[in-house]
Amino acid sequence: MGVLDVIRKRKSVRKYKSDSIPEDVLMRVLEAARLAPSAKNLQPWKFIIVKDEKIKEKLVEACLNQRFIAEAPIVIVACGFPNECYAKQGRYMKSWPIDVAIAMEHLILQAAEEGLGTCWIGAFEESKVKEILGVPENVKVVALTPLGYPAHEPKDRGRKKMEEIICYDRYQ
Amino acid sequence: MGVLDVIRKRKSVRKYKSDSIPEDVLMRVLEAARLAPSAKNLQPWKFIIVKDEKIKEKLVEACLNQRFIAEAPIVIVACGFPNECYAKQGRYMKSWPIDVAIAMEHLILQAAEEGLGTCWIGAFEESKVKEILGVPENVKVVALTPLGYPAHEPKDRGRKKMEEIICYDRYQ
């Protein structure tokens, strides 16, 4: 599939089969993240691969009880390093949220290509996730995603029209 | 090409041909951004497509004189909307840097698929870019990229090893 086909295929999956993920498939999904670009190539990220059932259950609680998260055989937790990133993106911010988002979306697109479902989880209590997984104080949790074979066909959600999101030469 | 092939092919291009980009190619590149996921599907983004030579030259100055930016026929400026995004990512941050990064990387991967070069530009003076393009006060500039046909084969930059960027069940 081409990139645009995969982008069209990717949807937020909220029901998962318990089927396990072959190791070679998982490694290709992670490789897509590993190869992501980042500001100054600093790669300020770590991905925690949670397979333990009890830990997944705790993560559900930390994610406002979104129960489907624990249905998937794996939950991936994307972390960023504020102290090891480019500190001057646009001269006003640290690059880690951008860097980690790029790598996570690589992972998610490769998952879609492999027939796996994912769902960007932004609704979580970072402090709880950090406590559950032992994430150090100076590391941020950017997002999570379940990773598993879809047990439903998600609905297509609309998008803004092209003319709403682009303009030429000046902001309009 | 599969996603992983495109990810391997994508490199930061810092020399461009002046050849123009066919409209259908540009539209597929933008469509990849348009279809990106975002927190609560709020799509808090706008992409400014700069073709005007004088404006491109001004952007070079706002980007710490990275001259190659203006070689490309198009410069794309990715903007985010702090007032129209999910305000509680992880219960600690607004989602716009993440949302815009995802959409921009979609654009960049589709560009690679089309044989176009890009380069994430994070080294810029946001205040200057905003002034040049008339970006409103409540809108943020997240990043820029030139978009054009590569005039060189960029070097492969290394990446951390897989075992450095992943861990299992707990942060390690």
Interface residues (C-beta under 8 A of the other chain):
Chain A: M1 G2 V3 L4 V6 I7 R8 R10 S12 M27 R28 L30 E31 A32 A33 R34 L35 A36 P37 A39 N41 Q43 W45 K46 F47 I48 I49 V50 K51 D52 I55 C79 Y86 K88 Q89 G90 R91 Y92 M93 S95 P97 I98 D99 V100 A101 I102 E105 H106 L109 Q110 A112 E113 W120 G122 A123 F124 E125 E126 S127 V129 L133 G134 V135 P136 V139 K140 V141 V142 A143 R157 G158 R159 K160 M162 I165 I166 C167 Y168 D169 R170 Y171
Chain B: M1 G2 V3 L4 V6 I7 R8 R10 S12 M27 R28 L30 E31 A32 A33 R34 L35 A36 P37 A39 N41 Q43 W45 K46 F47 I48 I49 V50 K51 D52 I55 C79 Y86 K88 Q89 G90 R91 Y92 M93 S95 P97 I98 D99 V100 A101 I102 E105 H106 L109 Q110 A112 E113 W120 G122 A123 F124 E125 E126 S127 V129 L133 G134 V135 P136 V139 K140 V141 V142 A143 R157 G158 R159 K160 M162 I165 I166 C167 Y168 D169 R170 Y171
